[in-house]
Amino acid sequence: MLNAPAAERNKEPILAVLRESVDTAKPLNALEISSGTGQHVTHFAQGLRNITWQPSEFDRQSLASIDAYRAHHNLPNVKPAIHLDASLPCENWGGIQPESLDLVLNINMIHISPMACTEGLFKGAGTILKPQGVLLTYGVYYNGVTSSVDYILNLMLAVNKHVEERMLEAIFVYFPYLELGLPKNMQL
Ligand SMILES: C[S@@+](CC[C@H](N)C(=O)[O-])C[C@H]1O[C@@H](n2cnc3c(N)ncnc32)[C@H](O)[C@@H]1O
């Protein structure tokens, strides 16, 4: 199993935001895009057992790590990881159906990947999320050009209004962190 120290540091603060952002009682379906080692998804699956989690990764080695974490924790609410390239249209995302998900989660991908991944993430989320679904992203969104909140807001405006409303919700979820600055436990 791969280990990312940053994921250990930030998994609990992110879980706290998730708890505030989604219904913690009724059954929900979530997709994590770029699950990395698998530390996050298995932590969130233990903290939010009402959610069925679909992990995904672009990197093949990470896919094996995610499934190792999944087996280690023996979590019935985590599906086997799927290969997913966020830069591709969501029709290529392992057969995930339009308007089928309550939550799309993406942590620390936007600022380290090509622009096409961010565009694919937002456009894809707009298609696969249910009307009241939430896209929650975590990353470094300030002091940068391509990774700034302005950039993300502009990207939201580039897609349809329906999608824009959902994305705004996600940005609002993120705002408290921006106002507070980047806490120590939320570093890369
Ligand atoms: C900094 S890591 C973050 C991993 C994990 N989310 C975390 O926070 O520990 C960036 C991730 O983006 C993924 N990635 C890179 N290109 C991608 C793409 N085209 N589609 C989806 N994920 C991609 C990498 O494989 C890597 O796991």
The ligand as an SDF file (V2000), in Angstrom:
LIG
                    3D

 27 29  0  0  0  0  0  0  0  0999 V2000
   -1.1160   15.1050   -5.7670 C   0  0  0  0  0  0  0  0  0  0  0  0
   -1.8770   13.5970   -6.2700 S   0  0  0  0  0  0  0  0  0  0  0  0
   -3.3000   13.5950   -5.2120 C   0  0  0  0  0  0  0  0  0  0  0  0
   -3.7540   12.2030   -4.9360 C   0  0  0  0  0  0  0  0  0  0  0  0
   -4.8300   12.1010   -3.8480 C   0  0  0  0  0  0  0  0  0  0  0  0
   -6.0780   12.6980   -4.2780 N   0  0  0  0  0  0  0  0  0  0  0  0
   -4.3360   12.7350   -2.5690 C   0  0  0  0  0  0  0  0  0  0  0  0
   -4.7330   13.8570   -2.2490 O   0  0  0  0  0  0  0  0  0  0  0  0
   -3.5320   12.0970   -1.8800 O   0  0  0  0  0  0  0  0  0  0  0  0
   -2.5370   13.9770   -7.8700 C   0  0  0  0  0  0  0  0  0  0  0  0
   -3.3200   12.8420   -8.4620 C   0  0  0  0  0  0  0  0  0  0  0  0
   -3.8580   13.2450   -9.7090 O   0  0  0  0  0  0  0  0  0  0  0  0
   -3.8590   12.1000  -10.5240 C   0  0  0  0  0  0  0  0  0  0  0  0
   -3.9880   12.4290  -11.9450 N   0  0  0  0  0  0  0  0  0  0  0  0
   -3.0360   12.8950  -12.7840 C   0  0  0  0  0  0  0  0  0  0  0  0
   -3.5220   12.9900  -14.0340 N   0  0  0  0  0  0  0  0  0  0  0  0
   -4.8200   12.5940  -13.9700 C   0  0  0  0  0  0  0  0  0  0  0  0
   -5.8590   12.4570  -14.9260 C   0  0  0  0  0  0  0  0  0  0  0  0
   -5.6410   12.7460  -16.2280 N   0  0  0  0  0  0  0  0  0  0  0  0
   -7.0590   12.0140  -14.5240 N   0  0  0  0  0  0  0  0  0  0  0  0
   -7.2800   11.7100  -13.2200 C   0  0  0  0  0  0  0  0  0  0  0  0
   -6.3390   11.7960  -12.2680 N   0  0  0  0  0  0  0  0  0  0  0  0
   -5.1200   12.2360  -12.6510 C   0  0  0  0  0  0  0  0  0  0  0  0
   -2.5320   11.4300  -10.2160 C   0  0  0  0  0  0  0  0  0  0  0  0
   -2.5030   10.0820  -10.6300 O   0  0  0  0  0  0  0  0  0  0  0  0
   -2.4730   11.6090   -8.7160 C   0  0  0  0  0  0  0  0  0  0  0  0
   -3.0230   10.5240   -8.0170 O   0  0  0  0  0  0  0  0  0  0  0  0
  1  2  1  0
  2  3  1  0
  2 10  1  0
  3  4  1  0
  4  5  1  0
  5  6  1  0
  5  7  1  0
  7  8  2  0
  7  9  1  0
 10 11  1  0
 11 12  1  0
 11 26  1  0
 12 13  1  0
 13 14  1  0
 13 24  1  0
 14 15  1  0
 14 23  1  0
 15 16  2  0
 16 17  1  0
 17 18  1  0
 17 23  2  0
 18 19  1  0
 18 20  2  0
 20 21  1  0
 21 22  2  0
 22 23  1  0
 24 25  1  0
 24 26  1  0
 26 27  1  0
M  CHG  2   2   1   9  -1
M  END
$$$$
